[in-house]
């Protein structure tokens, strides 16, 4: 077994491994290839794989979190190992490599994510559970009916929008999103990379709600074949309480289904009661959970 820096041509094996361990996550081969080849700017992002007999059996990423004003905060994401290769020290080796990448950058506080069965491993390495995330799925056969917007409200595919207007709405909507740290420092450059230029973003299905010409709410769709991920659904605070997030998400699901998507996945913090209620009304069912886990890097 060896740990090495991930290469773009690892993408098919990485996606296959992720689909085995996290079947509810959606990111395609080409999107993963680009992520490895052209990392997010300014966040010191790195990815590592574990290799056994020339096969990828583990994966982890590490980066400075550039989306928060919280100083010296870093993320270790999607650490996972093939089920047949666990309990051989591979997970520990990947975690050590990831923290070794972050320590010289001045990162002092770390966040990682663990499935419930992985919490003992997290605690063993100094991480304590913080917040629970619910993963949910929706069968799009049949798809929700396309809603009729109320007077003065317009549904638009985001392909028709100036991306900066969508960015501004995204930043406003995310400012009070439940989480371990505030999402209050997302630059337009980072947003463009992570959202607008993501190869999986379906700009036809992704839907914005306009009120009097302003983007009031939106629902973003990232797609891989007949599977989709509801990347983020949000409402600008001054427009909340009018059902616009549900309107945007319902329209996005309808449009995605019309173009061949058969199942939709999403995740929500367990304290995000409004979005959990919207998903329940749309028919989403829980399929998994994960915990964010925090640790000090010394």
DALINGI-V688841 format. One record per backbone hydrogen bond with DSSP energy under -1.0 kcal/mol. CO is the residue of the C=O (numbers start at 1). NH is the residue of the N-H. Records with the same first field share a line. If there is no record, write none. Layout:
# DALINGI-V688841
CO: NH ; NH
This chain:
# DALINGI-V688841
2: 51
4: 49
7: 10
8: 11
10: 14
11: 15
12: 16
13: 17
14: 18
15: 19
16: 20
17: 21
18: 22
22: 25
28: 32
29: 33
30: 34
31: 35
32: 36
33: 37
34: 38
43: 64
46: 62
47: 6
48: 60
49: 4
50: 57 ; 58
51: 2
52: 55
55: 52
57: 82
58: 50
59: 80
60: 48
61: 77
62: 46
63: 75
64: 66
67: 185
72: 108 ; 109
73: 65
74: 111
75: 63
77: 61
80: 59
82: 85
89: 93
90: 94
91: 95
92: 96
93: 97
94: 98
95: 99
96: 100
97: 101
98: 102
99: 103
102: 105 ; 107
103: 106
108: 297
109: 74
110: 295
111: 76
112: 293
114: 291
115: 118
116: 119
118: 122
119: 123
120: 124
121: 125
122: 127
123: 126
128: 294
131: 292
132: 270
133: 290
134: 268
135: 287 ; 288
136: 266
137: 285
138: 264
150: 153
152: 212
154: 210
156: 208
157: 160
158: 161
162: 165 ; 166
163: 167
164: 168
165: 169
166: 170
167: 171
168: 172
169: 173
170: 174
174: 177
182: 184
187: 191
188: 192
189: 193
190: 194
191: 195 ; 196
192: 197
195: 198
198: 201
200: 223
201: 203
202: 206
203: 159
206: 158
207: 219
208: 156
209: 216 ; 217
210: 154
211: 214
214: 211
216: 236
217: 209
218: 234
219: 207
220: 231
221: 202
222: 229
224: 227
226: 262 ; 263
227: 224
228: 265
229: 222 ; 231
232: 220
234: 218
236: 239
237: 240
243: 247
244: 248
245: 249
246: 250
247: 251
248: 252
249: 253
250: 254
251: 255
252: 256
253: 257
254: 258
256: 261
257: 260
262: 140
263: 228
264: 138
265: 230
266: 136
268: 134
269: 272
271: 273
272: 276
273: 277
274: 278
275: 279
276: 280
277: 281
278: 282
279: 284
285: 137
288: 135
290: 133
291: 114
292: 130
293: 112
294: 128
295: 110
